[in-house]
């Protein structure tokens, strides 16, 4: 049976008769009943009030845009480090879009855009006919209707629940007459609320241009490496062609069989040329410009946008830290996931604290001195600089290439997504032992408790250090704990100053014995120091020497606090946040608190300056230029597994280190040598490089002068207890304000068991509370009797028990003949019997 050709009126009549007041009829009746409204936007009567008010759910929200993290260069210009987006979009005003692209959109998508009131009657009827004849709902959508559809889709995109998002998207895009009717009504509402210019601007900013590229500005950047303002006629038409079918007409798939580079992007060109023809038809371009555009080939310059911190190069780890800070900022949402989603969609400009000059120096000196990988050693290198007084992080670098892709990380040890400079919950590692750099907190507590730098303590190495005070957990003992000094120093009575200058382990344990372990921990915490894994700082005897695993950034903040007269400011990495509406948003602020009194900080600085000029950090000091007043402290962990150099001027604090990321490696071993020199001394090559730039750029002032009381303390004369019993000596010394330390037995002429000598010696002055080491006599020595003037025979009798050696000296005085003229050792010298005494005897007539 042959099919009968149906007329338009017949089709409509049959359909309407079949379904009555169906949704399709509603579409057509709506358009037919309100032609003036649809065409001109005139006010409707009460029967169609549904068109008058734009529903709240279609209010135009902020579109998803990419957010960008910047550093600010020395000349004040921003340098983009990385961008983040779910949709690669940058909103721009209509005046920042080429007139070509505006005209291409209207000519190609909606030629009667400036004439209708939201719905193009001709196009809608054409689309409806397609529907009723079985072709589905298609075509005929005005720019305003397309804008409505995109707004509804964008409202779905912000949903975090995937099921809700899918349901929302299906509702916004389903092929149905009901959806089309809703779209029309909303389009008319949009036209009642917004101007044509606003609608066209919104449309060109919201629409999809393929993949994750949204909006004409990002599309211009991506496809042609230009801005929307500078698009040519041909480029404009090609971009608007993509809008019609983003997957079919996109220009970033050169191998496409139908739209690839080999065939001149034929699909896109066909649509582009149609748009150009429409532009000519509606007199938007001249014949000459049209001919040139039609003849021009499509030549995309695909420019991948930066996305994620991996695009930040050597600053990637700093960038990663910034993203973790943003995740903790309630400005962006209630929880971490929401904050990051909002950041990726929010169009924020984040201006960071990074100093590009200092950062590049840190990156370069690490690259020059520590390789990314080393055979048989999981080597890491770090550098962090913090501005004194503000907490602003100026530099953060390490010897690895940043990647969060497990497949990339698996290709080599040079790749990691872990930031060695920060805490675990900030994208960092579990931390590293800081070694002797941690001793500065014992020094701080020492001075806080009123002890002086010149005060001496028991610093002899011992297998049992006895009981340490601990107000948190009660007195503590650590049997078998017997650390040695780095250079095997054997001194027994070092001052706090000497212990600091030369980093004497036993000296600091002796200081800790006179303090409280829990108070030392409290002082460290007051400087912002904490374990990188989030656990509580350990406070055993070994912690005094730096066994807590902390992040280098924590130590940089602490050293900045010391340099800031004892006021520590928490780390911050963001100076400004600018929202998508150009409104300033308050960034996370640094909090500053007084860790120690300025007088204590001055005493710490006094000792730590001498670490640089005469102690364990002279290599770093000598290589720094220009020099300003600086403080410093070295650190080496057990077995030289990790080596550190930390220090500061009054403007910038810097911590550098070479660490074993996993496993152990003795950096002092000859096999651990880099092209630049020993691994153990790389810190003294890197720290000066960074601080030289910091000093040149920021300068540095004198540190506050330490008081005499802090340096010397209240000076007390050491009593003379020689010859007294040890118990009497203890009573006398402790009564004078000193601590008594039994130094053991020594050779002396005094009676065995009595005091032979003290250190400091009797009559010398020492700080109140200082330790005086007391040595008891073994009675093995005698005072050498005086034999000068005796004959040689008499001298032999007097010096019985000693060996005697003699020599002659010519004399002219008869009274000196055969008499002892001198003796060595001199009379009165304590000596052990059995030794030899040499005498000179006078002889008349002897040869001269």
C-alpha positions in Angstrom: 0.0 0.0 0.0 1.5 3.3 -1.0 2.1 6.0 1.5 0.0 9.1 1.2 1.9 12.4 1.3 0.6 14.5 4.2 0.4 18.3 4.2 1.6 20.4 7.1 -2.0 21.3 8.1 -3.0 17.7 7.8 -0.2 16.5 10.0 -1.0 19.1 12.6 -4.7 18.5 12.5 -4.3 14.8 12.8 -1.8 15.1 15.7 -3.8 17.6 17.6 -6.9 15.7 17.1 -5.2 12.6 18.4 -3.5 14.0 21.5 -5.6 17.0 22.3 -3.9 19.4 24.7 -0.7 17.5 24.7 2.7 19.0 25.3 3.4 19.5 21.6 0.1 21.3 21.2 1.1 23.4 24.2 4.3 24.4 22.4 2.5 25.3 19.2 -0.4 27.0 20.9 1.9 29.0 23.1 3.8 30.3 20.2 0.6 30.9 18.2 -1.3 32.6 21.0 1.6 34.8 22.0 3.3 35.9 18.8 3.8 39.4 19.9 5.4 38.2 23.1 7.6 35.8 21.4 8.6 38.2 18.7 8.8 41.5 20.5 8.8 40.8 24.2 5.6 42.9 24.8 3.8 42.4 28.1 1.4 39.4 28.1 -2.1 39.4 29.6 -3.1 37.4 32.7 -3.6 34.2 30.8 0.0 33.9 30.1 1.5 35.4 33.3 3.8 32.3 33.4 6.0 34.2 31.0 6.3 37.4 33.0 8.5 36.3 35.9 11.8 34.5 35.6 11.8 31.5 38.0 14.3 31.7 40.8 16.0 28.5 39.7 17.0 30.2 36.4 18.6 33.1 38.0 22.0 33.3 36.4 24.6 32.0 38.9 28.3 32.5 38.6 29.6 30.2 35.9 32.3 27.6 36.6 35.6 29.2 35.7 39.2 28.2 36.1 41.1 29.5 39.2 44.7 30.4 38.9 47.6 30.5 41.4 50.1 33.3 40.9 53.4 34.4 42.2 54.1 38.2 42.0 57.4 39.1 40.4 59.7 41.8 41.6 58.3 44.4 39.2 54.8 43.7 40.5 53.5 41.7 37.6 51.8 38.4 38.3 53.3 35.1 37.1 50.8 32.3 36.7 52.0 29.1 38.4 49.1 26.9 37.6 45.4 26.9 36.9 42.6 24.5 38.1 39.3 23.9 36.5 36.5 21.5 35.9 35.5 23.7 33.0 38.2 25.6 31.2 36.4 28.9 31.1 37.4 32.6 31.5 34.5 35.0 31.5 35.0 38.2 29.6 32.6 41.1 28.8 31.1 41.5 25.3 33.4 44.4 24.5 36.3 41.9 24.9 34.9 39.7 22.2 35.6 40.3 18.5 32.6 41.7 16.6 33.3 38.9 14.1 32.5 36.3 16.7 29.4 38.1 17.9 28.1 38.4 14.4 29.0 34.8 13.6 27.0 33.5 16.6 23.9 35.5 15.6 24.1 34.8 11.9 24.9 31.1 12.3 22.7 30.2 15.2 19.8 32.8 15.4 19.6 35.4 12.6 16.4 36.9 14.1 18.0 37.2 17.6 17.6 40.9 17.8 14.0 40.8 16.6 12.3 38.1 18.7 11.5 38.1 22.4 13.2 34.9 23.3 11.6 32.4 20.9 12.0 32.4 17.1 8.6 31.4 15.8 9.7 30.2 12.5 12.5 28.0 14.0 10.2 26.7 16.7 7.5 25.6 14.2 10.2 23.9 12.1 11.5 22.0 15.2 8.0 21.1 16.3 7.2 19.7 12.9 10.3 17.6 13.1 9.0 16.3 16.4 5.5 15.4 15.2 6.7 13.8 12.1 9.0 11.5 14.0 12.2 13.4 13.7 12.5 14.1 17.4 12.7 17.5 19.1 15.5 19.3 17.3 16.6 22.6 15.8 14.9 25.9 15.9 16.3 26.9 19.3 17.1 30.6 19.6 20.3 31.8 21.2 18.2 32.6 24.3 16.8 29.1 24.4 20.3 27.7 24.0 21.4 29.9 26.8 18.6 28.7 29.0 19.5 25.1 28.3 23.2 25.8 29.1 22.2 27.5 32.4 20.2 24.5 33.4 23.1 22.2 32.6 25.5 24.4 34.5 23.3 24.2 37.6 23.6 20.4 37.3 27.4 20.6 37.0 27.8 22.0 40.5 26.2 19.0 42.1 28.6 16.8 43.9 26.4 13.7 44.1 26.8 11.8 40.8 23.3 10.4 40.9 21.7 13.8 41.5 23.9 15.3 38.7 22.9 12.6 36.2 19.2 13.1 37.0 19.5 16.8 36.7 21.4 16.6 33.4 18.8 14.2 31.9 16.0 16.6 32.9 17.8 19.6 31.4 18.6 17.9 28.1 16.0 15.2 27.5 14.4 15.1 24.0 10.8 15.8 24.8 8.1 18.3 24.0 7.7 19.0 27.7 11.3 20.1 28.0 11.0 22.2 24.9 8.0 24.0 26.2 9.7 24.7 29.5 12.8 26.0 27.7 10.6 28.4 25.6 8.8 29.8 28.6 12.1 30.3 30.4 13.7 31.9 27.4 10.9 34.5 27.2 11.4 35.1 30.9 15.1 35.7 30.3 14.3 38.2 27.6 12.1 40.1 30.0 14.9 40.3 32.6 18.1 40.8 30.6 19.1 42.9 27.6 20.1 41.3 24.3 23.7 42.3 24.9 23.7 40.6 28.3 22.1 37.4 26.8 24.7 37.3 24.0 27.5 37.8 26.4 26.2 35.1 28.7 25.7 32.7 25.8 29.2 33.2 24.5 30.7 32.7 28.0 28.6 29.7 28.9 28.6 27.5 25.8 30.7 24.4 25.3 33.4 24.4 22.6 34.4 20.8 22.9 36.0 18.7 25.6 36.3 20.8 28.8 36.6 24.1 26.9 33.8 26.5 27.8 33.3 30.1 26.7 34.7 31.9 23.8 37.8 33.3 25.6 39.1 29.9 26.6 38.2 28.5 23.2 40.2 31.3 21.5 43.1 30.5 23.7 42.9 26.8 23.3 42.2 26.5 19.6 44.0 29.5 18.1 46.4 30.7 20.9 44.7 34.1 20.9 42.1 36.1 22.8 38.4 36.5 22.0 39.1 40.1 21.3 41.6 39.3 18.5 39.8 36.5 16.7 39.9 36.8 12.9 36.7 36.4 10.8 37.7 32.9 9.8 38.6 31.9 13.3 35.4 33.3 14.6 33.3 31.3 12.2 35.2 28.1 13.0 34.7 28.5 16.7 30.9 29.2 16.3 30.8 26.1 14.1 32.0 24.0 17.0 29.0 25.2 19.1 26.6 23.5 16.7 28.1 20.1 17.5 31.1 20.3 19.9 32.3 16.7 19.4 31.9 16.6 15.6 33.4 20.0 14.8 36.1 20.5 17.4 39.6 21.1 16.1 41.8 19.3 18.6 41.4 15.8 17.0 43.7 16.1 13.9 43.5 12.3 13.2 39.7 12.3 12.8 38.6 10.6 9.6 36.0 13.3 8.8 37.3 16.3 10.6 41.1 15.8 10.7 44.0 17.8 9.6 44.6 15.7 6.5 41.4 16.7 5.0 41.5 20.3 6.1 39.1 19.8 9.0 36.3 19.2 6.4 33.4 19.0 8.8 34.3 22.2 10.6 35.0 23.9 7.3 31.6 23.0 5.9 29.9 24.5 8.9 32.3 27.4 9.0 31.6 28.3 5.4 27.9 28.1 6.0 28.2 30.6 8.9 30.4 32.9 6.7 27.7 32.7 4.0 25.0 33.6 6.5 27.2 36.6 7.7 27.4 37.8 4.1 23.7 37.3 3.6 22.9 39.4 6.6 25.5 42.0 5.6 27.8 41.4 8.6 30.9 41.2 6.4 32.0 42.6 3.1 32.3 40.5 -0.1 36.0 41.0 0.0 36.4 39.8 3.6 34.0 36.9 2.9 36.1 35.8 -0.1 39.3 35.9 1.9 37.8 34.0 4.8 36.2 31.3 2.6 39.6 30.8 0.9 41.6 30.6 4.1 42.5 27.1 5.5 41.6 26.1 9.0 44.9 26.1 11.0 44.4 25.6 14.7 47.2 26.2 17.1 46.2 24.0 20.0 47.5 25.5 23.2 46.9 23.2 26.2 46.0 25.2 29.2 48.0 24.8 32.4 46.1 22.7 34.8 47.3 21.4 38.1 50.5 22.1 40.0 52.6 20.0 37.6 52.6 23.0 35.3 54.4 25.1 37.9 57.8 23.6 37.2 60.1 23.9 40.2 57.5 25.8 42.1 55.1 22.8 41.9 55.6 21.7 45.5 54.9 25.2 46.8 51.8 25.2 44.5 50.7 21.9 46.0 51.1 23.3 49.5 48.9 26.3 48.5 46.1 24.0 47.4 46.2 22.2 50.7 45.9 25.6 52.5 42.9 26.4 50.3 41.3 23.1 51.2 41.5 24.1 54.9 40.1 27.6 54.3 36.4 27.9 55.2 36.0 30.6 52.6 35.6 27.9 50.0 33.2 25.6 51.8 32.3 23.4 54.7 34.7 20.5 54.1 37.9 19.8 52.2 36.3 18.2 49.2 33.7 20.9 48.8 36.4 23.6 49.1 38.5 22.1 46.4 35.5 21.7 44.1 34.5 25.3 44.7 38.0 26.5 44.1 38.2 24.6 40.8 34.9 26.1 39.7 35.1 29.5 41.3 37.2 31.7 39.0 39.5 32.8 41.9 42.9 34.5 41.4 45.3 33.5 44.2 48.3 35.7 44.7 50.9 33.9 46.7 53.8 34.9 48.9 56.4 33.2 46.7 59.5 35.3 45.9 60.4 34.3 42.4 64.0 35.4 42.8 64.6 33.4 46.0 62.6 30.5 44.6 64.7 30.2 41.4 67.8 30.5 43.5 66.6 27.6 45.7 65.7 25.5 42.7 69.0 26.2 41.0 71.3 25.5 44.0 69.5 22.3 44.7 69.9 21.2 41.1 73.6 22.1 41.1 74.4 20.4 44.4 72.1 17.4 44.8 71.0 15.0 42.0 67.4 13.9 41.6 68.5 10.3 42.0 71.6 8.6 43.3 72.6 4.9 42.9 71.7 3.0 46.0 70.4 6.0 48.0 66.9 7.5 48.1 68.3 11.0 48.4 66.2 14.1 49.0 67.1 17.7 49.2 65.0 20.6 50.6 65.0 24.3 50.9 62.5 26.6 52.6 62.6 30.3 53.3 60.2 32.3 55.5 60.0 36.0 55.9 60.8 37.1 59.5 57.9 38.9 61.2 55.2 37.9 58.7 55.4 34.1 58.3 55.2 34.6 54.5 56.8 31.6 52.7 59.2 33.0 50.2 60.7 29.8 48.7 60.0 26.1 48.8 62.0 23.6 46.6 63.2 20.1 46.5 65.3 17.8 44.2 62.4 16.0 42.6 60.0 16.4 39.7 56.4 16.9 40.9 53.8 14.4 39.7 50.6 13.0 41.3 50.3 10.3 38.6 51.2 6.9 40.0 52.2 5.7 36.5 54.6 8.6 36.1 56.0 8.1 39.6 56.6 4.4 38.8 59.0 5.4 36.0 61.8 6.7 38.2 62.8 8.0 41.6 63.0 11.5 40.3 59.2 11.8 40.4 57.1 12.2 43.6 53.9 13.9 44.7 55.1 14.2 48.3 56.3 17.6 49.5 59.3 17.0 51.7 59.1 20.5 53.2 55.6 20.3 54.7 53.5 18.2 57.2 51.9 15.0 56.1 48.4 16.6 56.1 49.7 19.4 53.9 50.8 17.0 51.1 54.1 16.3 52.8 56.1 13.4 54.2 56.2 12.0 57.7 59.0 14.5 58.4 62.7 14.2 59.1 64.8 14.3 62.3 66.3 17.9 62.5 69.3 16.7 64.5 71.2 19.4 66.4 69.2 22.3 64.9 66.6 21.2 67.5 69.1 22.1 70.3 68.1 25.7 70.1 64.9 24.9 72.0 66.9 23.6 74.9 69.0 26.7 74.7 65.8 28.8 74.8 64.5 26.9 77.9 67.9 27.2 79.5 67.9 31.0 79.2 64.2 31.2 80.2 64.9 29.5 83.5 67.5 32.1 84.3 70.7 30.2 83.4 73.5 32.1 81.7 75.4 31.2 78.5 78.7 31.1 80.4 77.3 28.6 83.0 79.0 25.3 82.9 77.3 21.9 83.2 78.4 18.3 83.6 79.1 17.4 80.0 81.2 14.2 80.5 80.1 11.2 78.4 78.5 8.6 80.6 76.4 5.4 80.3 73.9 6.5 82.9 72.7 10.1 82.9 70.5 9.5 85.9 67.1 11.1 86.4 65.6 13.9 84.2 62.8 16.0 85.5 59.5 15.8 83.6 56.5 17.7 85.0 54.2 16.0 82.5 55.0 12.3 83.3 57.2 12.5 86.4 60.9 11.9 86.7 62.4 9.9 83.9 65.5 7.7 83.5 67.0 6.3 80.3 69.3 3.4 81.2 72.0 2.7 78.6 71.5 6.0 76.7 75.1 7.0 76.0 75.4 9.4 73.0 78.8 10.6 71.9 79.8 13.9 70.6 80.0 14.4 66.8 83.8 15.0 66.9 84.3 12.8 70.0 84.9 15.9 72.2 85.8 14.7 75.7 85.3 17.9 77.7 83.6 17.4 81.0 82.6 20.9 81.9 81.4 22.8 78.9 79.5 26.1 79.1 76.1 26.5 77.4 77.8 28.8 75.0 80.6 26.4 74.1 78.0 23.6 73.7 76.0 25.7 71.3 79.0 27.0 69.2 80.4 23.5 68.7 77.1 21.6 69.0 78.2 19.4 72.0 75.7 16.7 72.5 76.8 15.9 76.1 76.7 19.6 76.9 73.1 19.8 75.9 72.2 16.7 77.9 73.9 18.3 80.9 71.8 21.4 80.3 68.7 19.2 80.1 69.5 17.6 83.4 69.2 21.0 85.1 65.9 21.7 83.2 62.6 19.9 82.7 62.1 17.7 79.5 58.4 18.6 79.2 59.2 22.3 79.5 61.8 21.9 76.7 59.0 20.4 74.6 56.7 23.2 75.5 59.2 25.8 74.4 59.7 24.0 71.0 55.9 24.0 70.6 55.8 27.7 71.4 58.0 28.3 68.3 55.5 26.4 66.2 57.4 23.1 66.1 55.3 19.9 65.9 55.7 16.5 64.5 55.0 16.2 60.8 52.8 13.2 61.3 50.5 15.1 63.7 51.5 13.1 66.8 52.6 14.8 70.0 56.3 15.8 70.2 58.3 13.2 72.0 60.2 14.5 75.1 62.7 11.8 76.1 66.4 12.6 76.6 67.2 11.8 73.0 64.6 14.4 71.8 67.0 17.1 73.1 69.3 16.1 70.3 66.6 16.3 67.6 65.0 12.9 67.1 61.4 14.1 66.5 60.5 14.0 62.8 59.4 17.5 61.8 58.9 19.3 58.6 61.6 21.7 57.4 58.9 24.4 57.1 58.3 24.1 60.8 62.0 24.7 61.6 62.1 27.7 59.2 59.1 29.2 61.0 60.9 28.6 64.4 64.2 30.2 63.3 62.2 33.2 61.9 60.6 33.4 65.4 64.1 33.5 67.1 65.2 36.2 64.6 62.0 38.2 65.4 63.0 38.8 69.0 61.2 35.7 70.1 57.8 36.3 68.4 56.8 33.5 66.1 54.4 34.0 63.1 52.7 31.0 61.6 53.4 30.2 57.9 51.2 31.8 55.3 51.4 31.4 51.5 48.6 33.6 50.2 48.7 37.4 50.1 45.5 38.1 48.2 42.4 36.3 46.9 40.4 37.9 44.2 37.0 36.5 43.5 35.3 36.1 40.0 33.6 39.5 40.6 36.9 41.2 41.4 36.0 41.4 45.0 38.9 40.9 47.5 38.5 37.9 49.8 40.5 37.8 53.0 43.2 35.2 52.8 44.2 33.0 55.7 46.2 35.2 58.1 49.3 34.5 60.0 49.0 34.4 63.8 52.0 35.7 65.8 52.7 34.9 69.4 55.5 35.5 71.9 57.5 32.3 72.2 60.2 33.7 74.5 60.9 37.1 75.9 63.1 39.4 73.8 65.9 39.1 76.3 66.0 35.3 75.8 65.9 35.6 72.1 68.8 38.1 72.2 70.8 35.5 74.2 70.0 32.8 71.7 71.0 35.1 68.8 74.3 35.9 70.6 75.2 32.2 70.8 73.9 31.4 67.3 75.9 34.2 65.7 79.0 32.6 67.0 78.0 29.3 65.6 78.4 31.0 62.2 81.6 32.9 62.9 83.6 30.4 64.9 81.6 27.2 65.3 80.1 24.4 63.2 78.6 26.6 60.5 81.6 28.6 59.5 81.5 27.1 56.0 78.1 28.6 55.3 79.1 31.9 56.8 82.2 32.2 54.8 80.4 31.6 51.5 77.6 34.1 52.1 77.8 37.4 50.3 76.7 40.0 51.0 76.8 39.4 54.7 74.4 40.9 57.1 74.0 40.0 60.8 72.9 36.3 60.8 72.3 33.4 63.2 72.6 29.8 62.5 72.7 26.2 63.7 73.9 23.0 62.0 72.3 19.6 62.4 73.5 16.1 61.7 71.5 13.0 62.7 72.9 9.7 63.9 75.1 8.1 61.2 74.9 11.3 59.2 71.7 10.1 57.7 70.4 13.7 57.4 72.4 16.9 57.4 70.9 20.4 58.0 71.9 24.1 57.9 69.3 26.4 59.4 69.7 30.1 60.0 68.3 33.6 59.6 68.9 37.3 59.3 66.4 39.7 60.9 64.5 39.5 57.5 64.6 36.0 56.2 65.0 32.5 57.7 66.2 29.6 55.6 66.4 25.9 56.2 68.2 23.5 53.8 68.9 19.8 54.2 70.0 16.7 52.4 68.0 13.7 53.7 67.5 10.0 53.3 63.9 9.8 52.2 63.9 6.1 53.0 66.6 3.9 54.4 70.0 5.1 55.8 73.0 6.5 54.2 76.1 7.9 55.9 76.6 11.1 54.0 80.2 11.4 55.2 81.1 8.1 53.5 83.2 8.7 50.4 80.8 6.9 48.1 78.2 9.6 48.8 79.8 12.3 46.8 78.1 14.4 44.2 79.6 16.4 41.3 79.6 19.4 43.6 81.3 17.7 46.5 80.5 15.6 49.5 76.8 15.0 50.3 77.5 16.0 53.9 78.7 19.5 53.0 76.1 20.2 50.3 74.1 22.1 52.9 77.0 24.6 53.2 76.9 25.2 49.5 73.1 25.6 49.2 72.4 27.8 52.3 74.8 30.5 51.3 73.4 30.7 47.8 69.9 31.3 49.0 70.8 33.6 51.9 73.1 35.7 49.6 70.1 36.5 47.4 67.9 37.1 50.5 70.5 39.4 52.0 70.9 41.4 48.8 67.2 41.8 48.4 65.9 42.2 52.0 69.0 43.3 53.9 69.2 42.7 57.6 69.6 44.6 60.9 71.6 44.0 64.0 70.1 41.6 66.4 69.2 42.9 69.8 72.2 43.0 72.2 72.3 40.3 74.8 72.5 41.5 78.4 75.5 40.8 80.5 73.2 38.9 82.9 72.2 36.6 80.0 75.7 36.0 78.9 77.6 35.9 82.2 74.8 35.6 84.8 75.3 36.6 88.4 79.0 36.0 88.9 80.2 34.3 92.1 83.8 33.6 93.2 84.6 29.9 93.4 85.6 29.0 97.0 89.0 27.5 97.7 88.3 23.9 98.9 91.7 22.4 98.2 92.8 20.0 100.9 89.2 19.7 102.3 87.3 16.5 102.3 85.0 15.9 99.3 81.9 16.2 101.6 83.1 19.5 103.0 83.8 20.8 99.5 80.3 19.8 98.3 78.8 21.7 101.2 80.9 24.8 100.6 80.3 24.9 96.9 76.5 24.3 97.0 76.3 26.9 99.8 77.9 29.4 97.4 75.3 28.6 94.7 77.2 26.1 92.6 76.4 22.6 91.6 79.0 20.0 92.7 80.4 17.5 90.2 82.8 14.7 91.3 85.5 14.7 88.6 87.2 11.6 90.0 90.8 11.1 91.3 93.8 13.0 90.1 97.5 13.1 90.9 98.2 15.5 93.8 100.5 16.1 96.7 97.6 16.6 99.0 96.4 13.8 101.3 94.6 11.1 99.5 90.8 11.7 99.4 91.0 15.4 99.9 90.3 17.9 97.2 93.2 18.3 94.8 91.7 21.0 92.5 88.5 22.4 91.0 87.4 23.6 87.6 86.9 26.5 87.5 89.8 27.1 89.8 89.5 28.6 93.3 89.1 32.4 93.1 87.8 32.3 89.5 84.2 33.7 89.0 81.4 31.6 87.5 77.7 32.0 87.0 75.5 31.4 89.9 74.2 27.8 89.5 77.2 26.7 87.4 78.7 23.3 87.8 82.1 23.1 89.5 84.0 19.9 88.9 85.9 18.7 91.9 88.9 16.4 91.7 90.1 14.4 94.7 93.8 13.7 95.4 95.4 10.2 95.1 98.2 11.3 97.4 100.7 10.1 94.8 102.6 13.3 94.5 104.9 15.3 96.8 106.0 18.9 96.7 109.6 18.9 95.3 112.0 20.0 98.1 114.3 23.0 97.4 118.0 21.8 97.0 119.3 25.1 95.6 122.5 26.0 97.6 123.1 22.5 98.7 126.1 20.5 97.6 125.5 17.8 95.1 125.8 15.1 97.8 123.4 16.9 100.0 121.0 17.2 97.1 121.2 13.5 96.4 120.2 12.9 100.0 117.3 15.4 100.0 116.0 14.0 96.7 116.1 10.4 97.7 113.6 8.5 95.7 114.1 10.7 92.6 116.6 10.2 89.8 119.1 13.0 89.7 120.9 14.4 86.6 123.4 17.2 86.9 125.5 19.5 84.8 128.3 22.0 85.6 128.3 25.7 85.2 131.5 27.9 85.6 131.4 30.3 88.5 133.8 32.8 89.9 132.3 33.1 93.4 133.9 30.6 95.8 130.6 30.3 97.7 128.9 28.8 94.7 131.6 26.2 94.1 130.1 22.7 94.2 126.7 24.2 95.1 123.4 23.6 93.3 122.6 26.8 91.3 119.1 25.7 89.9 116.8 22.8 89.7 114.1 21.6 87.3 111.3 21.0 88.1 111.4 24.0 90.4 111.1 23.6 94.1 107.5 23.3 95.3 106.2 21.6 92.2 103.9 18.7 92.8 105.6 15.6 91.3 105.3 11.9 91.5 108.2 10.1 93.1 110.6 8.2 90.8 110.8 11.0 88.4 114.1 12.7 87.5 115.2 16.1 88.8 117.9 18.0 86.9 120.3 20.3 88.8 123.0 22.7 87.7 126.2 22.7 89.9 128.7 25.6 90.1 132.3 24.8 89.4 135.3 27.2 89.7 137.7 27.0 86.9 135.3 25.1 84.6 135.3 26.0 81.0 132.7 28.6 80.1 
